Amino acid sequence: MNNQPVTPKPVSYAELPGSFTLGEDSAVAIKSDTAYQEIERTTGAYLADLLDIGIAVSGDIVLLHDETMPADESYVLTVTEEETVLKSGSPEGLFRAAQTLRQLFPPDGSRSDKSASIRCAEIHDAPAYPYRGLMIDVARHFFPKEVIMRQIDLAALYKLNKLHLHLTDDQGWRIEIKSRPALTEIGGQGAVGGAPGGFYTQEDYKEIVAYAAARYIEVIPEIDMPGHVNAALMSIPELNPDGVSAEQRTDTEVGVSTLQCRSEATYAFCDDVIREMASLTPSRYIHIGGDEAHITAAEDYDYFIARVCETAKKYGKTTIGWNPYDRAEIFPGSVLQNWDRFPDREEGDKTNYAAQKKMSVILSPAGAYLDMKYNEKTARGLMWRGPVNLERSYDWTLEETAPDNAVIDIESTIWTETILTQDDMDYMLYPRLIANAEVGWTKGARDFSGFTERLAAELKRLDALGVKYCRDYE
Ligand code: TNX
């Protein structure tokens, strides 16, 4: 079934005889009693725009909200000679179906080619994993909201559904906190290597959240604590043990800063930040970091994590954290993002607290570290888990990576120590993010050669979209 044109690969694809052609009077029709407005606002408008057609009461591309189907991302797409029907139990599923329909059209200009034809087919589809995320580090280098929105559009094409923004780190604080304006006035100004800083106002952040939500992508903000906090220490003197503000850092050392875990000034700060982020964020999650707190004593770290989880809970949020945060006493339901408890890592605490506590786990193994170089010739990127060529980003399964955990999810990461521009980001993410997207959407054996055959069409699509992907990915 390699010749089917959809990536990530759908559960089933059956070709039917004939073809469907977009005509001058083609239009998107929405059939639903209950969810009409949401579908019109999101998927209807999106699809009509994509295909450069209108929305009408009767049309030949039909979005059908079917209440007998599960209210999740699953969908059925049926293309016959007369009409194309996208059917799901949820507006979200219809949106995923729209991305599939998009991929049935020729990759190089589906938007304006009104007479484009597609082969008739019936596709049944559903994701294997409910959480398929991308993390972007906007702290080491800052990226304006437009850059993030463009990446949201690309991620939506490959059916990702979470965007984790790493908003704070040693080198910069990127989100306005109204009760603590110094965080961005001072802490937002720098970046790695002395590059220009920047930050999102709360209005910018809300715009990103709304833009993502219209594509059924949930934004999860990360405030990294108790390490990776130099930008906060630089902005707020009382967070420092001697009451003196830290100096700006533009280097890329990790594990160099810590909050004072036995100081109430620290918890007043955490309360302000978590309260404001919680009120700005529709997601039930807030990510509190927890990685590489090398200069924080273990017992202080555990005490800090437990208290901050309590604060998040007070503001109605469930926490996600990097290991070893699962070592601390945290609430049932808290989620671990596993980045170092993998066979490819020698050092670190190997105890799988998360498995003992039956926590659900988001996996970010080396194959999902898209800031790693593809190979020795890659100009940007790091090498500490690398190289990660296309095959390594594709050829793994979540089960084999975390056999002990019942609930598992996937997140790709792009840390930006060496990523300065939109083009750099495109280069590191694509085509590997498409490979990761398929790891999260499908279950079972990988077929790398089948994947690369399908990828050829996606590379043409990325060309048409102006994505500066890496061609030297072997
Ligand atoms: C480790 S992975 C980090 C980041 C770095 C990254 C570079 C993790 C939770 N922490 O601070 O940016 O490596 O690959």
Residues whose N, C-alpha, C, O or C-beta is under 5 A from the ligand:
A	BS01	TNX	V254 D291 W322 W339 L382 W415
